[in-house]
Amino acid sequence: MQEIGRYGAAANSAVQINIFGLQPVVGFGTDERKARMLRPLIRGAHRSCFGVTEPDVGLDTTPIFTFARRRASTSC
């Protein structure tokens, strides 16, 4: 992924779709959900995509400023 990313974000999205797209369904989805969502995708009947938008930057995520803050854990 790092090697692909050297050529720009557009090239990197080809890899990212496999991580952010349906990977949660593959890893954690029920059999029913996998059949409903993955089979049409594999056949080419459906397409997968993901979108990114953040406050104050929209689609251009390069200027995003992030930070971490340690907080006491809480139980739900």
C-alpha positions in Angstrom: 0.0 0.0 0.0 2.9 2.4 0.7 4.4 1.7 -2.6 1.2 2.4 -4.5 0.7 5.5 -2.3 3.9 7.0 -3.6 2.2 7.5 -7.0 -0.7 9.6 -5.5 -4.0 9.2 -3.6 -5.9 8.1 -6.7 -3.7 5.0 -7.2 -4.0 4.3 -3.5 -7.8 4.2 -3.6 -7.6 1.0 -5.6 -6.1 -0.6 -2.5 -8.2 1.3 0.0 -11.5 0.0 -1.4 -10.5 -3.4 -0.3 -9.9 -2.2 3.3 -12.7 0.3 3.8 -15.2 -1.0 1.3 -16.7 -4.4 2.0 -13.9 -5.8 4.2 -16.0 -5.5 7.3 -18.7 -7.6 5.6 -16.1 -10.2 4.6 -14.7 -10.4 8.1 -17.7 -9.9 10.3 -20.8 -10.2 8.2 -23.4 -12.9 8.7 -23.7 -15.6 6.0 -27.0 -13.9 4.8 -25.3 -10.5 4.6 -22.3 -11.9 2.7 -24.6 -13.7 0.2 -26.7 -10.6 -0.3 -23.8 -8.1 -0.7 -20.8 -10.0 -2.0 -22.3 -12.4 -4.6 -23.7 -9.5 -6.8 -20.4 -7.7 -6.4 -18.4 -10.8 -7.5 -20.7 -11.3 -10.5 -20.2 -7.7 -11.5 -23.9 -6.9 -11.0 -23.0 -4.4 -8.2 -20.1 -2.0 -7.6 -18.5 -1.0 -4.4 -17.3 2.4 -3.4 -16.6 4.6 -0.4 -16.7 8.3 0.1 -14.6 10.6 2.4 -15.7 13.9 3.7 -14.6 15.8 6.7 -15.6 19.1 8.3 -13.7 22.1 6.9 -11.9 20.0 4.2 -14.6 18.2 2.2 -13.0 15.6 -0.1 -9.4 16.9 0.1 -8.3 15.0 3.2 -4.7 16.1 3.0 -5.1 19.2 5.3 -6.9 17.2 8.1 -5.4 17.9 11.5 -5.8 15.1 14.0 -4.7 14.5 17.5 -5.2 11.9 20.2 -6.4 12.6 23.7 -6.1 10.0 26.5 -9.4 9.6 28.3 -10.5 7.4 31.1 -12.3 4.4 29.8 -16.0 4.1 30.5 -18.2 1.1 30.3 -21.6 1.2 28.6 
